C-alpha cells in the first residue's frame, strides 16, 4: 500500500490517493486500486480529508510534474527532468498513461534507468532510484520489475503503437529493418538458430523496427523467430500496418527484403516504397545497359554524394492473383530505377575481384582445387593439364570483362517520382535504424537476453523500445545541433545529471544551480531548463 499524489491542472489542487497493488492471475497483469483520501494542504503539506461530495472524484488524466513530497529529499534531477520534458513533447507520457494506467510511471522509471545507467543490470535500480527523481519515485525491486514485464499485455502495446504512429507524419517515408538478438535461453519458442550475424554461435531472436524518416523516431516493432528470412516479413508488416489504420505508407527497405512478391504486394496496396535491388537482376542490367555509354557524362555527376547517377522509367510486370474471379491479373505498372556509380567503390571491387581470381588460379596450378569453386574455375579459366607442366590456367577475358562491367554500380527501385539524389537521401536515412540497433544492443544492454519466459521477454522488449524512443530523439537533436563534435551522449547526460532538486513537505520543488553551459545544452535539445516550481 502506498500514497499517491496528483494535481488537477484545472483547479491546481493536489489530491492524495491510497494505492493498493495486486496481481491479476487471469489477465496476468499487475493491477492497482486507488481510493481518494483527501487533498493536500498547500501550506502545511498535510492531507485534509474530503467530504462525501468528492468521493467520486476522478483521477486527473494528465500526469503531474510536481507531486507534493511527504519527506525531505535531495535528488539528482537534471537528466531525468530532460526525459520528462521529452516524454511530454513526444506525447510518450500521455500515451503510456492511457495504455498502462496502473504502471506507466514504473515503466518510465525503468526506461530512464536503462538510458542513464549505461549497461547496468536492472537489479542495481535501487541504488539509482534512491539518488534520482524519477516518475515512479520509489524502488522497483527485481521481483517487481519481473511482474511489470509480465503485466505488459499485447493489447496495451498495440494500443501504444497505434497512438504513437498517429503522432508521426503519414507522408514521410518509414525505414524498415531487422536485427538479431542472441539468447542464452533455448526454452523460448522464437529463439531459433538462423543466420549468425554476430558470430557468437547462440540461437537468435529477430527484431523488426519501423522508423519515421523525418522524425527519426521508432513507433513500431515486432519480434520474430530467429530462423525467419527477412524477405518473408514484408507482407505481415503490411497487414499489421493496415490493422493500425495507416493508409499513406511509404517504406524504405534494403536488398534483404527485395522479392517480386513483396513489390507486387506494395503496388497492390498503392503504397510508396524505395527498395535497394541487386545488380545481378536481369532487368536491372538490361536497363543499365541502355544508358551505360553516357553514364559518366558530367551532367550525371552529383556533387553532394560525389558519384554519378541517373533515373530511368521501367514498366514493372505486375501480377495479382484474384481468387474471387479465378484468374491472375497481369499489367504494367510504372516504377523508377535509380542508378548510381561510385568510382572509389569500383576500384575497390576490381582489386578484390583480381585478388579472388589470383587465388582461384593458384588453386588450379597447385592442383589443390576446392570442390565448391568448380563453377568459378569453369566460368573464368581455361584449364589445361599435361604430365610435364601440370595444370595451366588461362583467364577468359570476356568473362572477366563482363563481371567487371557492373563494378561500382548500385541501384534503388521506387514507385514515386523523384530524382536520383532525393531517392538516395531517403535511402541513406535508413542508417538511423542501424544506429538504433546499436543503441539497443550496446547502450541499453540488450545484445543478449537472459529472460526465460515469453511474457518477461515481451515486457522487457517493450521497456527497451520505450527507452529507444527517448534515445532516438536525443540522437536526432544532438545531430541537428552538431553536439557530437563536443560531446558523447553519455557525457552530455552526465553533465545534466549533476543538477539537483530539493523536495520538502509543504513547499514547491526547489531546483539547484543551473550553469549557462547546461542551459545551452537544454536549449540545443529543444527543452526549457528546469526552474523551481
N, C-alpha and C positions, 0 to 999 in steps of 0.2 A: 504494500500500500504506500502511495506517495501523494504529495500535494502538488498540483499543477496550477500555475498562474497564467492567465491570458487576459490581454487587454482588448476591450471593444473599441475599435478605432473611431466609431461614430460618437460614442459618449466619453471616451477617454478613461472609463472606469476599468480597473483591473479586478477580475473575479478569481476566486480560489475554488478549485475543484479537487475532490478526493478521487484519486485514480487507483483502481484495483485491477491488476493484470491477471489473466488466466489463460490457459491453453485449451483451445477448441479442438478436441480429438477428431470430430467429424470433418471439419474444414482443414484441419492440420495447420492452424494459424494461431499466432498469438493475438489475443483479444484483450481489450481493457474497457472498463466501465467507469465513466466519470459522473460524479454527483456534485452538484453545486452546493457549497457550504458557506459561501459568503463573499463579500467584496473586501478589497484591501484598502485600508485607510491610507490616504496619500501622505499624511503627516507622520504617523507612527509606524506604518507598515504592518499593523496588526490586522487580523481578519475579523470583520464585522459581520455577524450572521444576518442573512437576508430574510425578509418576511415571506409569507406564502405566495405573494404575487410574483416572486422571482423564481419559484420552483421550476417553472417551465422554460427558464432562460436557456437559449441555445448557445452552444459554444461558437464563438466567432470563427468565421471561415479563414480569415487572413491571419497568419501566424504573427505573434508579437515579436518585436525586435528588442524589447527591453522588459523582461519579466522582473517583477519586484522580488528582490532577494530576501531570504529569511536568515542568512548567515553572512558574516563578514568574509569576503574573499578577494584576493588579489590574483588575477589570472592573466596569462598571455592572450592577446585579443587581436592583434593586427592582421594576422594571416587568416584566422577564422572569420573575422569581420569581412575581409575581402571575399571569401567564399560565400558569406551570407548575401552580400550585395550582388555577386554574380548569379547566385541562385534566384534572387528576385528579378534581376534583369532578364534572365532567360526563361522565366516562368517555371523554373525547376521546382522551387519550393512549393508553389501553388499546386502544380501538377502532382507532386509527391503527396501533398496533403489530401488531395482529392482521391488519389488511388490507394494510399496507405494511411488512412486517418488515425489508426491506433499506434503506428510505429514509424511514421515518416521521420520524426526527429532522430530516432535511434539510427535509422538507415543513413540519414545525412551525416550524423556524427561519425559513423563508421567510414563513410566516403571521405570525410575531412581527414580522418586519421590516415587513411591509405595515401592521400595526396601529400600530407605534410610530414609524415614519418616514413621517409623513403625506404622501402624494402623491409620495414619492421613487421614481424608477425602480429596478428591480432591479439594474442594473449598479453601483449605489452600495452594494450589500450589503457588500462587502469592508471598507469604512471602518467601517460599523456593527458588523460581526461582530468586528472586532479590539478593540472597546471594550466589548462586551456579552457577558455569559454567556448562552448560548442552547443549545437541545437538541443541535444538531449539534456546536458547539464549534469548527468550522473554517470557512474561507472557502468560499463557494459561487459560483464564477465564472459569468459569463453562459452559457458553454458548458455548464456542469454544470446550471444551472437549466433550460436547454432540454432536456437529457437527462432531468431529473426530470419535466418536464411531459409529455414523450413517453412516459415509462415508467409513467404513471398509467393503468392499464387500466380498461375499463368494468366488468369483473368485480369488481375490487377496490373501485371506487367504489360499486357496488350492494351489496356486502357491508357497506361502511361505512354506507350509508343504512339498511340493514336493522338493523344494530346500534344506530345512533343512534335510529331510530324506536322500537325496543323500550324505549328509556330514557324515551320520552315517554309520558305517561298516555294510554291509548286512549280514556278517557272525556271527554277535553277536545275542544273544537272546534279544527279546523285551518283557519287562514286561508290562502286560496289566491289568488295574484295573479300578474300578468305585467308585466314591464317590457321596454324595448328598449335595446339597446346598439349604438351606432354602430360602424362599422368602416371603416378606410381600405383594407382589402383586399377585393377582389371575387372572389378566386380560391377562397374557401371556399364550400362548397355551400349552407350555410344562411344566408349573408349575402345578403339579398334586399331589394329596395325594397318598402316597405309604408307603413302609416300613420306619418307623420313627427311623432311627439310632441315630439321635441327641436328640430325646425325647423332642422336643420343640413344637410339635403339629402343626407345619406350613406345608403348601404344599411344595413340593420339585422340584428341577431340578436336573437331574443326569449329571455328567461329567465323560466321559471316557478318560483316559490318556494312551499314549504309550510311554515307556521309553526305551532307549538303555541300556542294562545290563552292558556293558563295559564303555561306555561314561557316563552313569548315567545322561543323558540329555533327556528331553522330546522333541519330534518332531511332535507330532500329538495329537489332542484332538477332541472330538465330544460331543455336548450336547444332552441329551436325555430327554424324558418326565419322570417325577418323578415316574410314575407307571409302567415303563418298567422293566421286570425282567432281571437281569444281564446275565443269560444264553442265552437270546434271542438276544444278541447283537453281538455274535461272527461272525455269517455269514455276517452281514453288515460290520463288521470290515474287514473281508477277502475280500469282494467285493471292498471296498474303497482302500485297500492296493494294489489290483490288478490294479485299475484305476491309481494309482500313479506309477505303473510300477516296484514295488518291487517284486522280484521273490524269493530270498533266505531268506524267512522269517522264524524266529524262535520265538515262543511265549511262555511266562511263565504266567500261569493263576492259580488262586486259585479254591477251590471247587465250588464256586458260579457259575462258568462258565462250570462245567462239565455236559455234556449231550451227549448221544451216537450220536445224530445227529451232534453235533459240532465236535466230534472226527472223525467221518466219513468225515466231510467236510474238516478237516485239512489233513487227509490221501488222500482224493481225489485230493487235490491241491498240494500234495507232500510237505507240509510244516512241518517243525520240531516243536515239542512242548514239554513242560513239564507242566503237569497239576496235581494238587492235587486231589485225589479221596477219596470218603467216605469209611470208613472201613466197613460199613454196606452192601456194594455191594456184591452180592453172589459170583461172580467170583473172587473178591479180597480176600475174606475169604477163598475160596477154594484153591487159590494159596498159601496163607499164611500157611494154614494147612499142606501143603506138606513139608514145611521147619520148621514148628513150633518147633519140638522137638530139633533141633540143632541150633536154632536161637541165643541162649545166649552163644554159644561157643566163646572162646577167639578170634579166627580168624575173627569174625564178629564185634569186638569192634573197634569203630572209636574214637581215642584219641582226635582228633581235636574238634569233636562235643560232646564227652562224651556220646555216645549212641551206640547201636548195629544196624547194617544194613546189608542188602544183596539185591541182584538183581536177579530177575527170568525172564525168557522169557515167553511170553504169546501170543497165537495166537488169535488176535482180529477178531471177526466175522464181517468183513467189508461188507457193503451193499451200493449199489448205484443205484438209480432209473435211468433208461435210456429211457426217453420218445420217443426218436427217434427210438428205437428198440422195444418199448412196453414191456420191461421186467425189472427185477431187478437183477443187478449183485451181486453175493454173493461169497466171497472168504475169505481166511485167510490172515491177514497182521501181520507181526511180530512187537510186541511192547515190552516194558520192564516195569516191575513193580518194583519199588524200595521200599523196606520195611524198616521201622525204629522202634526201640523200645527204649523208654526213661524211665528208672527206676523211676525217680522222678515224671514224669508225670503219670506213672501207679499208684504210691502210692496216688497221689492227686485224680486221677479218682476214685480209690477204696474208699477213705474216703468220697468223695462227693456222691458216689453211696450208701454207707452204711447209710449216713445221710438221703438220699432220701427214702431208704427202711424203716428206722425207722419212718419217718414222715408218710408214707403210712400206716404202721402198726398201729400207734396211731390213724389215721383217722378211720380205721376199728374198733378197740377196743372201741373207744369212741362213735361209732355209727354216726359219722359225716362225712360220706363218701362224696366225691366230685364226681359228675357225670362224669366229664372229666377224672377221674382217674380209672374208672371201668376196662379198659383193663389192666392197670398195676396191679390192685388188682388180677385179674384172672391169670395174667402171673406169678406173683412172690409169691402168697399166696394161701394156702388152708384155706378157711374161714368156720368156724362152729359157729352156733348160738344155745344157749339154754336159756330157760326162766330164769334159776337161774344165770348162769355165764355170760350171754350176749354173745357178739361176741368174738371169739378167732381166731387168725391168725397164721398159721404155714408157715414158709418160705419154698418154693420149692427150695431145694438145687441145683438140676440140672439146673434149670432155672437161678439161680443166678450165678452158676459156668460158665454157657455158656456166660452170659453177661460180666463177668469179664475176660474172656479168651483173649479178644482183647484190654483190657485197656493198655494204654501206647504206642500203635502202631499207626503209621500213614503211608500213602503211597503216592507215586508220580508215575504217568504214563507218559512214554515218548516213542518216536519212533526213537530216536537217541542213538546209542550205547555209553554208558559211565558207569562208576561205580557209586555206590550209593552216595559216598561222593561228586563227581563232580555234580551230579544232585541236591543234597541238597544245595550246594554252589550257584548254579544258581538260585534255587527257593528262597532261603533266600535273595538274592539280590533284589527280588521283593519288599522288605520292603522299598526300596527307593521311591516307588510310594506312599506308606502310608505317608512317611516323606514329600513328595512333596505336598500331600493333606493338611498336617498340615501347611506347609508354605503358601499355597494358602488361607486357611481359617483364619489362625491366623496372620501371618506377613503381608500378602497382604490384610488383612481385607475383605475377601470375604466369610465369613461364612454365611452371609445373604445378599441377593441382594435387592436393593431398586429401580432398574430401572423399568420403566413402559412401555417400548416399545421393540418390538422384535429386532429392529435394534440397539438400545442402548445396549441391553443385549449382542448381538453378538459381538459388538465392544468392550465393556468393558471386556468380557471374553477373547478376543484376546489380549488386552493390558496386562491383568493379566497373560496370558500364556507366553507372551514375557518376562515379569518380572520373571516368574518362571524359564525360561531357565537360566537367569543370576544367580538366587539364587541357582539353582541346580549345576551349575559349581562351584560356591564358596563353596557350601557344600561339593562337591567331593574333591576339593583342600584342604579344611580345615581338612577333614577326613584323606586324604592321608598324609598330613603333621603333623597330630596329634595336630592341633592347638586348638581343642576343650578342650584340657586339661587346657589351659590357657586363652581362650577367648570364649565368645559367638560371634555369627556372628554380632549381633548388636554392641557389644563392639568393635570388630575388625574394622568394618566400621567407627565407631565414631573416632577411633584412626587415621584413614587415612583422615577423613573428615576435620580435622583441618588444613591440608596443604593448603596454599593459592596460588593464582596466581594473577598477576598484568597485566592488559591489558591497553595499552596506544597507541594512534594513531601513526602510522609511525614506530613502533618498534615491535619486536617479543615478544611473550608471555614470561613473566618472572615468574618463579616458586619460591615460598618461600622456607624456610629451610626444609629439609627432614632429620629426625633423623635416626641414624643407625637402631634403632628398627623398624622404619617404612619401611626402605629399606629391612629389613629381612622379613617383612610381605609381601611386594610386591613379593619378590623372592619366598617365600613359596606358593604364589598364582599363580606363573607362569607368572609374569608380571615384566617388567623392570620398575624401579621407574621413576617418571616424572623428566624432566630436562627442563631448559629454552630453547625455540626454536629460 
